[in-house]
Amino acid sequence: MNRKELVDAIQKHTLVARTDVDKVLGSLIQHTQVAVKKGDRVSLVGFGTFERQDRKARTARNPRSGAPVKVKATKVPRFRAGQGFKDVVAGKATAPKLTPVKSTAKATTARAASTAKATVSRATAPKASTARASTAKASTAKASTARASASKASTKAVSRNSAPKAASSRGKAKSGKKK
């Protein structure tokens, strides 16, 4: 996964604008680099720790000629994965579900709409229950009629399909042809 794919995934998950996600990710990277360069440790619980490691000057060997080469002291970044990260990668813990977060604006609108519907349904409760009962009776009657007509149709289809097969099998038997 590269940076663009990561930004897109975070954007879908959090419903924050893509440009804002990119700015936040860029800021996280920059602040981590500056802190580690100073020698500070950046620790993200459950993810890992970024820190600077100082390497001393040493003498190494050239692999082609075998001649000794002096290597200067240097500072390198080091990342150690946190225990939660290690457990997920090793399969000891389940990976977190990445489901999109519901928007707060949509949730507020949905709550207002459901409140309005509840108020209307309370005002028309007797009418609605009568309508529901008559609708249920009508749908039951329609369903039983549909079942009866479906069984008649299937019986007709079976009788139509079986007659030609019997005639064709008799014709083949009389002619003496074998498959």
Phi, psi and omega in degrees: 000126177264182185299316182298316180295322178295315179299316180298318180295317179294321179298317179293322183288321186258348183060033175260151181303143183301319180296322178293319178297317180297319179296317181294316179297318177298319179295320177300314181296313181297314181294325177294316180297316181295317181294317181292323178298322179289342182105003178282161177255132176251115184242122176248106186302131181087343179253297179166186183231132175255132177208168180262137177243129179265126177256136181280162174292145182209171176250127179242179179241141174287125184294332180284307186263339182082004181287145178290141180231136178272130178249128182288161175293145182212167177240130181232150176284150179225137177237129175242123181292143177284167184296322178297318178298314180299318181295319179295315181294321181284346180089008179283334179234155180279144178289146180294145178285134181255077179258144180297143178278140179287140180289141180288329179293317179293322181295320179296316179296319180295319179297317180296319180294318180293325177295318179295318179296320180296320179296316179294318182293328177293321182291328183249028184299312181298319180295318183294320181293323177294317180295321179296318181295316180291325178294321180295318179296317181295318181292327177294317179296318179297319182294318180292323176296319180295320179296318181295316180291327178292320180291323176296317181296319180292326178294317178296318181296320180294317182292324178293316183290328184283329181295310180297326180294319180295318180294318181291327179289327177293320181297320180290324181292322181290323183286340177082010179283141176247152180280000000 
